[in-house]
Amino acid sequence: MRKENILVGILVVLAVGGIYLYNRSAADLDTRGPGVNIEPPAAGNSTPQNSSMSPPQNISWNDYTPGMTLAREEGKSIFLYFHAAWCGYCVKLEKETFTDDRIKAYLNDHFISIGVDTDKREKLARQWGVRGLPSLWFLEADGTKINNLPGFVNADQLLSILKYIHTQSYKTMNFQEYVQQESS
């Protein structure tokens, strides 16, 4: 009986230690390099999106409400990105995918990009049914949901998806058909 109690205690300590190390590793990955800022500009420092950036310095991230309004006004599709600082795959997405010049240029030219930190905007994340991170949503200019993509995606994959959404090909064909058409 005593050996079982000791074994259970060891297992609990290992589990808690594993959870701590897992969360600590994700936090340690949060060393965003220069030019990767997914937070919208502070109030009062708001600058309009510049579609003629060459090469793009950064993705022009907007806060949720102003971004939705801007999309309606400009008639641009919306790229909605739910993330958190502790999310390892969010950090990977920001370091690898969002730093790609093709992604930055395409998002800045054709989309209104909105970044939502789920730790700061829990209610908004619940409204969108976000259950895992990262979560990427694609919306029409009026806020109508087109589709969502959970998890990490590399730059080549995201660029294909962005083009599929921007060209409104989703209205006439599925994504596989679009990819086949583009490759032929």
N, C-alpha and C positions, 0 to 999 in steps of 0.2 A: 504494500500500500504506500509506503513512504517513497519507494523508488518511482512509483507512478506520479506522485505529487512533484517530485524533483524534475521528472521528465516533462510534465506539463508546464512547470515554471520555466524550464529552459526553452521550450517551444514558444511560449508567450514572449519571452525576452528576444528570441530570434525574430519572431514576427514583427514586434515593435521596432527592433533595430533595422530590419529590412525595409519597413515602411519609411522610417526616418531617412535611411540612406537613399531610397528611391526618390523621395521628395527633395532631399538635399541635392542629389545629382541633377534633377531638373532645374533647381534654382541655380546651381553652379553653371549650367548651360546658358543662363540668362546674361550673357556678356555680349550684348548687341554691339556690333561694330558701328563705326560712323556711317551716317546716311541711312540707317534703318530706324525709323521712328514711326511707330504705328499709332501714336497718340495724336489726336487732332491738335491744332495750334491752340494755345491758351486764349481765353476770351480777350478781345482787344487786339490780338496779334493775328487775326484772321486775314489770310491773303487768298485771293481768288485763285482757282486752278489755272495753270498756264499750260495750254495745249501745245505750245511751240517750244517746249523745253528740249534742248539737244546738246549733249546727252542729258537724260533726265537725272536730276540730283536725288530725287526721292519720290516715293508715291505720295500724292497729295491726299492725306487722310483727313476725313471730316468726322465730326461728332454726329450722332444718329439723327437728331431732329433737323439741324441745319443741312445735313447731307441729303436727307429725304426731300427737303424743300428745294435745294439746289438742283437735284436730279429732275424734279418736276419742272422747274423753271427752264433748265437747259435741254430737257428732253433726252437725257442720257440714261442708259441702263445703270443699275446700281450693283456694286460689288460689296457685299456685306460680310465682314470678317469678325467672327467671335473668337476671342483668345484670352489667355491669362498668363501672367509672368511665370507661374510654376509649371506650365505645360511644355514639356520637352519638345513635342512635335510642332508646337507653335513657334518656339525659338528656332527650330530647324527650318521651318517654312520662311521665317523672317530672314534668316541668315543665308539660305540657299536660293529660295525661289524669289522672294521680294527684292533681292539685290540684283537680279538679272535685268540688264538694261532693256531688253525686249519687253519684259513684264511691266517695268516702270513706265515705259513709253506708251504701251498699249492701254494700260489702266488710266494713265493721265489723259490720253487723247480721247478715249471712247467710253469711259465709265466715271461715275462718281464713286469713290472708294470711301467706305465707312468702316472704321475700326471700333469694336465694342469690347472693352475689358469686362469679362463676365464677373470678376470679383467686385468691380465697382458698379456694375449694372445688372445685378442678379435678376431683378424683376423683368427687365427687357429680354434677357436670355431665356427666362421661363416662358415669356410670351411667344418667343420664336421656337420653343420646343427644343432648345439646345440641350443635348444630353452628353455630348462628348466634345472634346476640343482637339485640334482646331475645327471650326465649322464655317464653311464658305457658302454664302447664299448669293444667288444671282436673281435680280429683280428687274422688272420693267421700270421705266421712269416714274410711273404712277404708284409704284410700290407693290404691284402684283407679283407674286412669287412665280419664278420660272422653274428653279430647281435649287437643290443644295448639294454640297459635296462635303462629307465629313472626312477628317483626317488630312494627312500630309499629301501634297502633290508637287511633283517637280516642275521646273520652269517650262519644259517642252509640253508637258501635259496641260498645264494651266493655260499656256498660250493658245493651244488648240481649243480649249473650252471657251476661253474669252472670245476668240474669233467666231466660234459656233453661236455664242450668245449675241455678240454684237451684230452679226450679219442676219440675225433672226432666223437662222436655218432651223432652229428648234421648232418653228411653226410648221415646217414642211417635211422634216425628216428626223430620224433619231440620230444620236451622236455617232454610232458606228457607221451609218450611211454617210454622214458628213465626212468622217475621217477617210473612208474609202474614196469618196468623191475628190477630196483634197489630194490624196496620194496618187490618183490616176492622171 
